[in-house]
């Protein structure tokens, strides 16, 4: 394994935002943990990111959207890891991680990598790497602690995340819900859905506050109405021993097995399931997050792809593109 032995490799990670993440920052956390794990393993790492970024384990280069990428890639870089499609010819060996759902008709690079098997298959690809997080950045969960209520963790303003459904599920079950990732008042939407006392809006929480709420929650309510590419909220919740109650779309059946949660596209079925949340073992949830969705696992899988690219291989036989055009705004869901 050439690349795994060559610790002199210099890897450039490219992303169009600032690091580190000060609040939730999903993709920011992923690339930070990837870079740190690579650096800890002995590889040289640089980030090409938005001005204002800082890092103590890698070199920071300021991304200039007005320049071509080849002008901004230093000569000593061995491989470039893009976290968005460059849509330019790149002279250095490179890969492209697709972090979201790209619209129908948008053709992706042949060196594209997706976030789950479902995510890849929907674009005619078999190349994917599960996201992973460095669990050392999180406090150790108290799996024996008495817990109360449930939580919703996502951008509440994004309707595909279905906060309205999460509120209805917990209302049917007479359960308390902490909304992490949004406020009750939104300038575009006004007051959100309900003034019920069982819902508490906690705003955009930082890692410490988020961890505190997850460590006292009975589970994640996640009834999304789109094909979830991955779901960092899912693995963070599992790490804290929280079972997941979600719809069946996208990557969710890959992340949530019957030992750690319940999946249904019917809100009443989800409401019934959370009444029996104690049947799920918190240790099983925690162990799955640590064993399958760690930054170490993610990094090792990316290193295998780095090696392929450096050896001249193409990651996809053809340029990936969405196979089916979904014309409905939201996937089917019965409240």
C-alpha positions as CSV (number, residue, x, y, z in Angstrom):
1,X,0.0,0.0,0.0
2,X,2.2,2.8,-1.3
3,X,0.3,5.8,0.1
4,X,-0.2,4.3,3.6
5,X,3.5,4.0,3.9
6,X,4.5,7.3,2.4
7,X,4.1,9.8,5.2
8,X,5.8,12.6,3.2
9,X,2.7,13.1,1.2
10,X,1.3,16.7,1.3
11,X,-2.5,16.8,1.1
12,X,-4.4,20.0,0.4
13,X,-8.1,20.1,1.6
14,X,-10.2,22.7,-0.2
15,X,-13.5,24.1,1.0
16,X,-15.3,27.4,0.5
17,X,-15.8,28.4,4.1
18,X,-14.0,29.3,7.4
19,X,-12.6,26.7,9.8
20,X,-12.9,25.8,12.6
21,X,-16.6,25.6,13.1
22,X,-17.7,27.9,15.9
23,X,-21.3,26.6,16.1
24,X,-22.7,23.5,14.4
25,X,-20.8,23.5,11.1
26,X,-21.3,20.0,9.8
27,X,-19.0,19.8,6.8
28,X,-16.5,22.1,8.6
29,X,-16.2,19.6,11.5
30,X,-15.7,16.7,9.1
31,X,-12.9,18.3,7.1
32,X,-11.3,19.5,10.3
33,X,-11.3,16.1,11.8
34,X,-10.0,14.5,8.6
35,X,-7.1,17.0,8.4
36,X,-6.2,16.5,12.1
37,X,-6.3,12.7,11.8
38,X,-4.1,12.9,8.7
39,X,-1.7,15.2,10.5
40,X,-1.6,13.0,13.6
41,X,-0.7,10.0,11.3
42,X,2.3,11.9,10.0
43,X,1.0,13.4,6.7
44,X,1.6,17.0,5.8
45,X,-1.8,18.8,5.6
46,X,-2.8,22.2,4.2
47,X,-6.2,23.8,4.0
48,X,-7.3,26.1,1.1
49,X,-10.3,27.8,2.8
50,X,-12.0,31.2,3.3
51,X,-10.0,34.1,4.8
52,X,-10.2,34.3,8.5
53,X,-9.6,30.6,9.1
54,X,-7.0,29.3,11.6
55,X,-5.6,26.0,12.5
56,X,-2.9,24.7,14.8
57,X,-2.0,21.4,13.0
58,X,-2.0,22.5,9.3
59,X,-1.1,25.3,7.1
60,X,-3.9,27.7,6.1
61,X,-4.1,29.2,2.6
62,X,-6.7,31.8,1.8
63,X,-9.1,30.7,-0.9
64,X,-9.6,33.3,-3.7
65,X,-12.8,32.7,-5.7
66,X,-11.6,35.0,-8.4
67,X,-8.5,32.8,-9.2
68,X,-8.3,29.5,-10.9
69,X,-7.6,26.6,-8.6
70,X,-4.4,25.6,-10.3
71,X,-3.0,29.1,-9.5
72,X,-3.7,28.5,-5.8
73,X,-2.4,25.0,-5.4
74,X,1.3,25.0,-4.2
75,X,3.8,23.1,-6.2
76,X,4.6,20.7,-3.3
77,X,1.1,19.4,-3.0
78,X,0.8,15.7,-3.9
79,X,-3.0,15.4,-3.8
80,X,-6.0,17.8,-3.6
81,X,-9.2,16.9,-1.7
82,X,-12.0,19.2,-2.9
83,X,-15.2,19.4,-0.9
84,X,-17.2,20.9,-3.7
85,X,-17.0,20.4,-7.5
86,X,-14.2,22.5,-9.0
87,X,-15.6,22.4,-12.5
88,X,-12.1,23.1,-13.8
89,X,-9.3,20.9,-15.1
90,X,-7.0,20.2,-12.2
91,X,-3.3,19.5,-12.9
92,X,-2.6,17.7,-9.6
93,X,-4.2,14.3,-8.6
94,X,-7.4,15.0,-6.8
95,X,-10.7,13.7,-5.4
96,X,-14.0,15.6,-4.9
97,X,-16.3,14.8,-2.0
98,X,-20.0,15.6,-2.8
99,X,-21.5,16.7,0.5
100,X,-25.1,17.4,-0.6
101,X,-27.8,16.4,-3.1
102,X,-26.8,17.8,-6.5
103,X,-29.7,18.7,-8.8
104,X,-30.8,16.6,-11.7
105,X,-28.8,17.3,-14.8
106,X,-25.7,18.5,-13.0
107,X,-22.8,16.2,-14.1
108,X,-20.2,15.5,-11.5
109,X,-16.5,14.8,-11.8
110,X,-15.3,11.2,-12.4
111,X,-13.2,11.5,-9.2
112,X,-16.3,12.1,-7.1
113,X,-16.8,10.5,-3.7
114,X,-20.2,10.3,-2.0
115,X,-21.2,10.1,1.7
116,X,-23.2,6.8,1.8
117,X,-24.1,3.9,-0.4
118,X,-27.5,5.3,-1.1
119,X,-26.0,8.7,-1.9
120,X,-23.6,7.1,-4.4
121,X,-26.2,4.8,-6.0
122,X,-28.6,7.7,-6.7
123,X,-25.8,9.2,-8.9
124,X,-24.8,6.0,-10.6
125,X,-21.7,5.6,-8.5
126,X,-20.3,2.9,-6.1
127,X,-17.7,5.2,-4.5
128,X,-18.5,6.5,-1.0
129,X,-16.9,7.2,2.4
130,X,-19.0,7.5,5.5
131,X,-18.5,10.7,7.4
132,X,-16.7,10.3,10.7
133,X,-16.0,12.5,13.7
134,X,-13.3,12.7,16.3
135,X,-15.1,11.6,19.4
136,X,-12.3,12.9,21.6
137,X,-13.8,16.4,20.9
138,X,-16.9,15.4,22.7
139,X,-17.4,14.8,26.5
140,X,-17.8,11.2,27.5
141,X,-21.6,10.4,27.7
142,X,-23.2,9.3,30.9
143,X,-25.1,6.3,29.6
144,X,-26.6,5.6,33.1
145,X,-28.0,9.1,33.6
146,X,-31.8,9.5,34.0
147,X,-33.1,11.2,30.8
148,X,-36.1,13.3,29.9
149,X,-37.7,14.2,26.6
150,X,-36.2,14.1,23.1
151,X,-34.3,16.3,20.7
152,X,-34.4,17.6,17.1
153,X,-31.0,18.5,15.7
154,X,-30.9,20.2,12.3
155,X,-31.3,23.6,10.6
156,X,-34.9,24.2,11.7
157,X,-35.5,26.7,8.9
158,X,-34.9,24.0,6.3
159,X,-38.3,22.4,5.6
160,X,-36.9,19.1,4.3
161,X,-35.7,18.5,7.9
162,X,-39.4,18.5,8.9
163,X,-39.4,20.2,12.3
164,X,-43.1,20.4,12.0
165,X,-43.3,16.6,11.9
166,X,-40.9,16.3,14.9
167,X,-43.2,18.6,16.9
168,X,-46.3,16.7,16.0
169,X,-44.6,13.3,16.9
170,X,-43.7,14.4,20.3
171,X,-47.0,16.2,20.9
172,X,-48.9,12.9,20.1
173,X,-46.7,11.1,22.6
174,X,-46.9,13.9,25.2
175,X,-43.1,14.2,25.2
176,X,-40.9,17.2,25.7
177,X,-38.8,18.3,22.6
178,X,-35.6,20.4,22.5
179,X,-35.1,22.0,19.1
180,X,-31.3,22.4,18.5
181,X,-30.6,24.4,15.4
182,X,-33.3,27.0,15.2
183,X,-35.4,29.7,17.0
184,X,-39.2,29.9,17.5
185,X,-39.3,33.2,15.5
186,X,-38.0,33.3,11.9
187,X,-38.1,36.5,9.9
188,X,-39.4,34.6,6.8
189,X,-41.8,32.3,8.6
190,X,-42.9,34.3,11.6
191,X,-43.7,32.3,14.7
192,X,-43.1,28.6,14.2
193,X,-45.9,26.1,14.0
194,X,-46.9,26.0,17.7
195,X,-46.6,27.7,21.0
196,X,-47.0,24.3,22.8
197,X,-45.2,24.2,26.1
198,X,-43.7,20.8,25.3
199,X,-41.3,22.5,22.7
200,X,-38.2,24.4,23.6
201,X,-36.2,26.2,20.9
202,X,-32.5,26.3,21.9
203,X,-31.1,28.2,18.9
204,X,-27.9,27.4,17.0
205,X,-25.9,25.6,19.8
206,X,-22.2,25.2,20.0
207,X,-20.6,21.8,20.6
208,X,-20.7,22.1,24.4
209,X,-24.3,23.1,24.6
210,X,-25.3,20.5,22.0
211,X,-23.5,17.8,23.9
212,X,-25.2,18.8,27.2
213,X,-28.7,18.4,25.6
214,X,-27.9,15.2,23.9
215,X,-26.5,13.7,27.1
216,X,-29.9,14.1,28.7
217,X,-32.1,13.1,25.8
218,X,-34.1,9.9,25.2
219,X,-33.6,10.1,21.5
220,X,-33.3,12.0,18.2
221,X,-36.5,12.8,16.3
222,X,-35.5,13.1,12.6
223,X,-38.4,12.7,10.2
224,X,-36.7,14.2,7.1
225,X,-38.5,14.6,3.9
226,X,-35.6,14.2,1.5
227,X,-32.9,11.7,0.7
228,X,-30.4,12.4,3.6
229,X,-26.9,12.2,2.1
230,X,-25.5,11.2,5.5
231,X,-26.7,12.7,8.7
232,X,-24.1,14.0,11.3
233,X,-27.0,14.6,13.7
234,X,-27.6,10.9,13.6
235,X,-24.1,9.8,14.6
236,X,-23.7,12.5,17.2
237,X,-26.9,11.4,18.8
238,X,-25.9,7.7,18.7
239,X,-22.6,8.6,20.4
240,X,-24.5,10.0,23.4
241,X,-26.6,6.8,23.6
242,X,-29.7,8.3,21.9
243,X,-31.7,6.0,19.7
244,X,-32.9,7.5,16.4
245,X,-36.5,7.8,15.3
246,X,-36.6,8.8,11.7
247,X,-37.9,8.4,8.2
248,X,-36.5,5.8,5.8
249,X,-34.9,8.1,3.2
250,X,-31.4,8.4,1.9
251,X,-28.6,7.0,4.1
252,X,-30.8,6.5,7.2
253,X,-31.3,2.7,6.8
254,X,-27.5,2.4,6.6
255,X,-26.9,4.4,9.8
256,X,-29.8,3.2,11.9
257,X,-30.3,-0.5,12.4
258,X,-33.1,-2.1,14.5
259,X,-30.8,-2.2,17.6
260,X,-30.4,1.6,17.7
261,X,-33.6,3.1,16.4
262,X,-36.9,2.9,14.5
263,X,-37.6,4.1,10.9
264,X,-41.0,4.8,9.4
265,X,-42.5,7.4,7.1
266,X,-45.6,7.4,9.3
267,X,-45.7,10.0,12.1
268,X,-48.1,8.0,14.2
269,X,-45.8,5.0,14.1
270,X,-42.9,7.1,15.1
271,X,-44.9,8.6,17.9
272,X,-45.8,5.1,19.2
273,X,-42.1,4.0,18.9
274,X,-40.8,6.8,21.1
275,X,-43.1,5.7,23.9
276,X,-40.9,2.6,24.0
277,X,-37.5,4.3,23.7
278,X,-36.2,2.5,26.7
279,X,-36.1,-0.8,24.7
280,X,-33.0,0.5,22.9
281,X,-29.7,0.0,24.7
282,X,-27.7,3.2,25.1
283,X,-24.5,1.3,25.0
284,X,-25.3,-0.2,21.6
285,X,-26.0,3.2,20.2
286,X,-22.7,4.6,21.6
287,X,-20.7,1.6,20.4
288,X,-22.0,1.9,16.9
289,X,-21.0,5.5,16.6
290,X,-17.5,4.8,17.9
291,X,-16.9,1.7,15.8
292,X,-18.4,2.7,12.5
293,X,-18.4,6.5,12.3
294,X,-15.1,7.7,13.7
295,X,-12.7,10.2,12.1
296,X,-10.1,7.4,12.1
297,X,-12.3,5.1,10.0
298,X,-13.2,7.9,7.6
299,X,-9.5,8.9,7.2
300,X,-8.4,5.3,6.5
301,X,-11.1,5.0,3.8
302,X,-10.0,8.2,2.2
303,X,-6.4,7.2,2.2
304,X,-7.4,4.1,0.2
305,X,-9.0,6.4,-2.4
306,X,-6.0,8.8,-2.3
307,X,-3.8,5.8,-3.2
308,X,-6.0,4.9,-6.1
309,X,-5.9,8.4,-7.5
310,X,-2.1,8.7,-7.1
311,X,-1.8,5.4,-8.9
312,X,-3.7,6.9,-11.9
313,X,-7.0,5.2,-11.3
314,X,-10.4,6.8,-12.0
315,X,-12.9,6.5,-9.2
316,X,-16.0,6.3,-11.4
317,X,-16.3,4.7,-14.8
318,X,-18.5,7.5,-16.0
319,X,-19.3,11.0,-14.7
320,X,-21.9,10.6,-11.9
321,X,-25.2,12.4,-12.3
322,X,-28.6,11.9,-10.6
323,X,-30.4,9.0,-12.2
324,X,-34.0,10.0,-11.3
325,X,-35.4,13.5,-11.3
326,X,-37.7,13.9,-8.2
327,X,-40.2,16.5,-9.1
328,X,-42.0,16.7,-5.8
329,X,-40.6,19.1,-3.2
330,X,-40.9,16.7,-0.3
331,X,-40.8,12.9,-0.1
332,X,-44.0,11.1,1.0
333,X,-44.8,11.3,4.7
334,X,-48.0,10.6,6.7
335,X,-48.4,12.8,9.8
